[in-house]
Amino acid sequence: MLLGRVVGTVWATRHDPLVDNLRFMVVRAAKPDGTLTDQWVVAVDAVGAGVGELVLVAQGSSGRQTEVTKNRPVDAVIMAIVDDLEVQKRDWAALDQVEVKDLAR
């Protein structure tokens, strides 16, 4: 899954009938602190997300497993709008070292 921010909308007047009534959004990948990266994806919006919202995007075959995208030619889908996000700020490498030392005893 990709954490990202909706930054735009895509319109396609001519398209395959299998994508009728789907809304395409441009999503830029985001780090947990909210910083945007250079990675982006066009995703079908299955949850009514808007520009500026932080979302979760499922990609690949998982992108075709929502009610909106089932059996459609979709590679990425916005399947959740993020309400809140918490990341533990720890020195995980140091924690791993402590655990390895404890195992060696």
C-alpha positions as CSV (number, residue, x, y, z in Angstrom):
1,M,0.0,0.0,0.0
2,L,1.0,3.6,-0.6
3,L,0.5,6.5,1.8
4,G,-0.1,9.6,-0.3
5,R,-1.7,13.0,-0.7
6,V,-4.3,13.7,-3.5
7,V,-2.8,16.5,-5.5
8,G,-5.0,16.6,-8.6
9,T,-7.7,15.1,-10.8
10,V,-7.5,13.4,-14.3
11,W,-10.2,13.8,-16.9
12,A,-10.4,11.5,-19.9
13,T,-13.3,12.1,-22.2
14,R,-12.4,9.1,-24.4
15,H,-12.0,6.0,-22.4
16,D,-12.9,2.3,-22.2
17,P,-16.5,1.7,-21.2
18,L,-15.3,-0.4,-18.3
19,V,-14.1,2.8,-16.6
20,D,-17.3,4.7,-17.0
21,N,-18.2,6.7,-13.9
22,L,-14.8,6.2,-12.3
23,R,-13.0,9.2,-10.9
24,F,-9.2,9.4,-11.4
25,M,-7.0,11.2,-9.0
26,V,-3.3,12.1,-9.0
27,V,-1.7,10.9,-5.7
28,R,1.8,11.8,-4.7
29,A,3.5,9.4,-2.2
30,A,4.0,10.8,1.2
31,K,6.3,9.9,4.1
32,P,4.7,9.3,7.5
33,D,5.7,12.9,8.5
34,G,3.6,14.2,5.6
35,T,6.6,15.1,3.4
36,L,5.8,14.4,-0.3
37,T,8.1,12.3,-2.4
38,D,8.7,12.3,-6.1
39,Q,6.7,9.1,-6.6
40,W,3.2,9.5,-7.9
41,V,0.3,7.4,-9.2
42,V,-3.0,7.9,-10.9
43,A,-5.6,6.1,-8.8
44,V,-9.3,5.4,-9.0
45,D,-11.2,7.1,-6.1
46,A,-13.4,4.5,-4.4
47,V,-14.1,6.5,-1.2
48,G,-14.8,10.1,-2.3
49,A,-11.4,11.6,-1.5
50,G,-10.7,15.2,-2.4
51,V,-7.6,17.2,-3.4
52,G,-5.4,17.7,-0.3
53,E,-6.5,14.6,1.6
54,L,-4.1,12.0,2.9
55,V,-5.1,8.6,1.5
56,L,-4.1,4.9,1.3
57,V,-3.7,3.5,-2.2
58,A,-3.8,-0.2,-3.0
59,Q,-1.9,-1.2,-6.2
60,G,-1.6,-4.1,-8.6
61,S,-4.2,-6.8,-8.4
62,S,-5.3,-5.5,-5.0
63,G,-6.5,-2.4,-6.9
64,R,-9.2,-4.4,-8.4
65,Q,-10.7,-5.8,-5.2
66,T,-12.9,-2.9,-4.1
67,E,-16.6,-2.8,-4.9
68,V,-15.9,0.1,-7.3
69,T,-13.0,-1.5,-9.2
70,K,-14.0,-5.2,-9.3
71,N,-13.4,-6.6,-12.8
72,R,-12.2,-3.3,-14.2
73,P,-8.9,-2.4,-15.8
74,V,-7.5,-0.6,-12.7
75,D,-4.0,-0.8,-11.3
76,A,-4.4,1.6,-8.3
77,V,-7.3,2.6,-6.1
78,I,-7.8,5.0,-3.3
79,M,-9.4,2.8,-0.7
80,A,-9.1,4.8,2.5
81,I,-8.9,8.4,3.7
82,V,-6.5,8.7,6.6
83,D,-8.0,10.4,9.7
84,D,-4.8,10.2,11.7
85,L,-1.3,8.7,11.7
86,E,1.1,8.0,14.5
87,V,4.7,6.9,14.1
88,Q,6.8,5.9,17.0
89,K,10.0,8.0,17.2
90,R,12.6,5.6,18.4
91,D,16.1,4.6,17.6
92,W,14.9,1.2,16.1
93,A,18.5,0.2,15.2
94,A,19.6,0.6,18.8
95,L,16.6,-1.3,20.0
96,D,17.5,-4.2,17.6
97,Q,21.1,-4.2,18.9
98,V,19.9,-4.5,22.5
99,E,17.7,-7.5,21.6
100,V,20.5,-9.2,19.7
101,K,22.8,-8.7,22.7
102,D,20.2,-10.2,25.0
103,L,19.9,-13.2,22.7
104,A,23.6,-13.8,22.8
105,R,23.7,-14.3,26.6
